[in-house]
């Protein structure tokens, strides 16, 4: 039987082309816009949850989200603006996200 796991797409405020998938610990309740801390290579970085869903049959083990930041989530409007700014500037979404988090 294939495991069904909760996965979050996390956008990082770095010049990366896409959001990264992370496993969500079962006890953690997340929604779009929540700020989280995730592992990225040898360091820990803060990112923003884009969407959360359940997936079956993930073909590789995912790193887990380390924690949720105690701060208000970004609104849907801010997330939409970040996506628009990235498209408008033909750039990675991480750059406008970095500005939104300041």
C-alpha positions in Angstrom: 0.0 0.0 0.0 1.3 3.5 -0.9 1.5 6.0 1.9 -0.7 9.1 1.7 1.2 12.1 3.0 0.4 15.7 3.6 2.7 17.9 1.3 3.1 21.7 1.3 4.5 23.7 -1.6 6.8 26.3 0.1 8.0 29.4 -1.8 11.4 30.6 -0.6 12.6 34.2 -0.8 15.5 33.2 -3.0 16.1 33.4 -6.8 14.7 29.9 -7.4 12.3 29.1 -10.2 9.6 27.3 -8.3 8.3 26.3 -4.9 9.7 23.3 -3.2 7.7 20.4 -1.8 8.0 19.5 1.9 6.3 16.9 4.1 4.0 18.4 6.7 4.2 16.8 10.1 0.7 15.3 10.9 0.4 17.5 14.1 1.0 20.7 12.1 -1.9 22.6 10.8 -0.9 24.8 7.8 -2.7 26.9 5.2 -1.7 29.1 2.2 0.2 32.1 3.4 1.6 30.6 6.6 5.3 31.3 7.3 7.4 28.2 8.0 11.0 27.2 8.6 12.4 24.5 6.2 15.7 22.8 5.6 17.6 23.9 2.5 20.9 22.1 2.1 22.9 22.6 5.3 20.9 25.6 6.5 17.4 26.5 7.6 15.4 29.2 5.8 12.0 30.9 6.2 9.5 30.4 3.5 5.8 30.8 2.7 3.3 28.0 2.2 1.7 28.3 -1.3 -0.7 25.3 -1.0 -1.2 22.2 1.1 -2.6 18.9 -0.1 -2.4 15.1 0.3 -0.4 13.0 -2.1 0.0 9.3 -2.6 3.0 7.6 -4.1 5.6 10.3 -3.7 8.6 8.9 -5.5 11.2 10.2 -3.1 11.3 11.0 0.6 10.6 14.6 1.3 12.3 16.7 3.9 9.8 17.8 6.7 8.9 21.3 7.6 10.7 22.2 10.8 8.3 24.6 12.3 5.6 27.3 11.8 6.6 30.9 12.4 4.5 32.7 15.0 3.5 35.6 12.7 0.4 36.5 10.7 0.1 34.7 7.4 0.5 36.5 4.1 -2.9 37.2 2.6 -4.1 35.7 -0.7 -3.8 39.2 -2.2 -0.1 39.4 -1.3 0.5 35.9 -2.7 -1.2 36.8 -5.9 0.8 40.0 -6.2 4.1 38.1 -5.7 3.1 35.7 -8.5 2.1 38.7 -10.7 5.3 40.6 -10.0 7.3 37.5 -10.9 5.5 37.1 -14.2 5.6 40.8 -15.0 9.4 41.0 -14.4 10.0 37.6 -16.0 11.8 36.6 -12.8 11.7 34.0 -10.1 8.9 34.4 -7.6 11.4 34.4 -4.8 12.6 37.9 -5.5 9.2 39.7 -5.0 8.5 37.4 -2.1 11.7 38.6 -0.4 10.5 42.2 -0.8 7.0 41.3 0.6 8.6 39.7 3.7 10.6 42.8 4.6 
